[in-house]
Amino acid sequence: MKHNMIGWFEVPVNDMERAKKFYETVFKVEISIHDFGGILMGWFPDRGEVPGAQGTLIKQDTYLPSQEGTLVYFISENVQNELDRVEVAGGTIYQPKSQISAEHGYMAAFIDTEGNRIALHSRT
C-alpha cells in the first residue's frame, strides 16, 4: 500500500473541553471525545477517502503542550479563513498569512488555547 508518510497526529491538551471548543470554532467542525481508560482523545472528523492524515486532541499526563515541538499543518481553502477565527476562539496569531512561493501557496501559524504552535497551509 502506498501512502503519505504521516499516518496520524496527536495535539496535546491540558483542558479537553477548552481545546475542543477552540478547534471546533476555528475549523467549523465537530470533535468527538473518546475515553480510553483515562486517556481522553478528541477526534477530528474523518472525511473519508481523501488525502491527508487523521488526528486527535489528546489529554494524558505524559503529553505536554508546547510551542517548540513538531509543527502540524492543517490544510485549508484559504488560511485567512481559520486565522480570522483564532483570536475570537481564545488563541493568538503566531505568524500571519505569508506566501511561501507562487508554486507552494501560503502558510500561517497560531498558538492554541493549550499553548501548542499549529500551522495552516493553503494554495490561495
N, C-alpha and C positions, 0 to 999 in steps of 0.2 A: 504494500500500500504506500503510495506517495502522498506526502502531506507537508505543510509548512513545519518548521522546526518547533514552534511554540504550540504546545498542546493544551495548556491550562495556565491560569494565573490566579494568584490569591492576593488580595489587598488587605493588610492587617488593619483591624479597628479596635478601639477601646470601648466604644459605645455603639452597639449594633443598631439600635433604633435611630440614633442620631445619624449614623453613616447611611443607613437605608434611606432615610428621608432626604439626605443630601443628594445621593446618587439618583434617586427617583426624580427629584426636582430638576437636577442638571440635565439628565438624559431623557426625561419624559418616558420612563419605563417603570414596570412593576418588578420589584425584587422579592423573591420568595425566601423566607427564613426556614432553615432546617437545623435541627439539633441532633448531633451525632455524639451522644454520650457526653455532653458538656462542651463540645466544640460547636459553636454556632457558625453557620455559614449562610450568607445571603447571596443566593444565586442570581446572576444577571440572566435576562431572558435568553432562551435558546431560539435562534431564528432559523433553525433547520439547516438544510444543505447549502450553506453559503460559506465563503472564505472567512477565515479568522478563528481565533482561539476562544474557547469558553472560559469563564472565570467567575470568581466569587469574592465577596467580602468575607473575612474570617476573623472570629474572636476566639483566641486561645492564648493562654499565658505566655507561650514562647514566641508568639508573633507580635512584634513591636512596630507600630507605625514609624515611618522615617522619611526624611527628605533626601537622604544620602544614598539610599539603596537603588535597586533595579528600577528603571523607569518604564512603566506600562503606557502604551499609546492606545487610545480609543479612536476608532475610525469614525469620521463624521462627514456629513454632506458639506458642511462649512463650519470650521472650528469656532467661528464667531457666535454661532447659534448657542452652543453649550457655554462658551465663555461668558456670554451675556447673563447666564443664569447662575454662575458660580458664586458671586458675592451675595446675591439675594438668598441663596441656599446656605450661606454661612462660611463659604470658603474664601480664599484670596487668590488673585491673579499672580502667578509667579513669572510668566513670560507672556506678553501679549501676542496676538496673531502675528506671525512672521513668515515671510516667504523663504522656503528652503532653496528652491530654484524653480524656474519655469517648468522644468521636467518633473520635479518631485512635489510640487504643491506647497502647502502651508502647515505650520505647526503652532501650538501654543501649549502652555503648561499652567497648572494651578496647584494650590495646596488645599486638600480636602479638609473636612471638619476634624479628622483624626490626626492630621499632621503629615500625611503622605503627599509626595510630589507625583502628580499624574499629568500625562500629556495627551494632546489631541492631534489628529492628523486629518487633513482633507486635501483634495485636489484643487478646490476653489477657495 
